[in-house]
Amino acid sequence: MEFKRKFGRKKEAKPVKGLFLVLLLAIAIILWYKAESIMNALF
């Protein structure tokens, strides 16, 4: 019962962390493509 309660609490906090990770991944992809574009502009 205690483990189930802990798991439920973890599930409640997971969407916010997941959304933050998706946002970070999107920023990383955008920065990667922008870096490639800057590299092509310079060289």
Buried (B, 14 or more C-beta within 10 A) or exposed (E): EEEEEEEEEEEEEEEEEEEEEEEEEEEEEEEEEEEEEEEEEEE
